[in-house]
Amino acid sequence: MSQGSPQGSGSGGGNGFLIGGGILLVLLLLFIFQNTADTTFHYLFWDFTLPLWLGLLITAVVAFVVGQFALMWRRHKRRQARRDSR
């Protein structure tokens, strides 16, 4: 390796995603914990009262989990397509 080439340049900016994700997480947590009033939620035929911060936190966690499953499914489909093309 020559002296002019940066070490680890093949990773392609993975730290940018970590920094951006960390900033978004902090902003989300600030928003969640500033909204503390009790709120009535209506879901299908259920009505329940929760602190708004808890409802927001549950929504964020569920959205994250669904996104992770979508990414896993996409990777699986790509691997399957690569395997089938051999």
SULFENHU-V210322 format. One record per residue. N is the residue number from 1. PHI is phi as a letter, one per 20 degrees, with the letter a starting at -180 (* if undefined). Layout:
n=(N	N)
phi=(PHI	PHI)
This chain:
n=(1	2	3	4	5	6	7	8	9	10	11	12	13	14	15	16	17	18	19	20	21	22	23	24	25	26	27	28	29	30	31	32	33	34	35	36	37	38	39	40	41	42	43	44	45	46	47	48	49	50	51	52	53	54	55	56	57	58	59	60	61	62	63	64	65	66	67	68	69	70	71	72	73	74	75	76	77	78	79	80	81	82	83	84	85	86)
phi=(*	f	f	f	e	f	f	m	f	f	f	m	m	f	f	f	f	f	f	f	f	f	f	f	f	f	f	f	f	f	f	f	e	e	d	d	f	f	c	e	d	d	c	l	d	d	c	b	d	c	f	g	f	f	f	f	f	f	f	f	f	f	f	f	f	f	f	f	f	f	f	f	f	f	f	f	f	f	f	f	f	f	f	f	e	f)
